[in-house]
Amino acid sequence: MAETGYCVKCKGKKDMKDEQKVTMKNGRAAMKGKCPDCGTGMYKILGNK
């Protein structure tokens, strides 16, 4: 399952590499991964479901 996120360094949407589901301090779910091209950390906040 490749989650799509926005890379601020490449300035475009890419499929995350090594993504993992995390829970933020406020209790919301998010996906955390790396950009496949430059290796910058990517973060995508998921819905409340």
C-alpha atoms as one frame of an Amber mdcrd trajectory, in Angstrom:
protein
   0.000   0.000   0.000   1.809   3.101  -1.207   0.389   6.219   0.397   0.713
   9.445  -1.611   2.080  12.531   0.114   3.553  15.925  -0.756   7.333  16.408
  -0.738   8.232  20.003   0.128  11.764  19.621  -1.238  10.741  18.200  -4.653
   7.534  20.304  -4.676   5.282  17.514  -5.883   3.103  14.564  -4.895   4.923
  11.240  -4.627   4.336   7.764  -3.238   5.960   7.438   0.190   8.696   4.904
   0.849   8.934   3.027   4.178   5.598   4.430   5.359   4.175   3.635   8.770
   0.958   4.600  10.512   1.463   6.794  13.587  -0.793   8.566  16.078  -0.165
  12.242  16.745  -0.309  13.829  20.207  -3.858  15.053  19.609  -5.025  11.500
  18.809  -5.353  11.824  15.027  -3.908   9.224  12.677  -1.141  10.054  10.213
   1.200   8.323   7.772   4.918   8.962   8.062   7.417   8.048   5.348  10.252
   9.177   3.101  10.403  10.633  -0.404  11.688   7.983  -2.840  13.751  10.555
  -4.788  15.403  12.831  -2.217  14.844  10.973   1.093  13.134  13.888   2.831
  10.628  12.999   5.552   6.998  13.130   4.410   3.894  13.310   6.588   0.216
  12.929   5.687  -2.641  13.477   8.138  -5.402  10.900   7.684  -9.128  11.244
   8.279 -10.879  10.674  11.586 -12.196   7.244  10.588
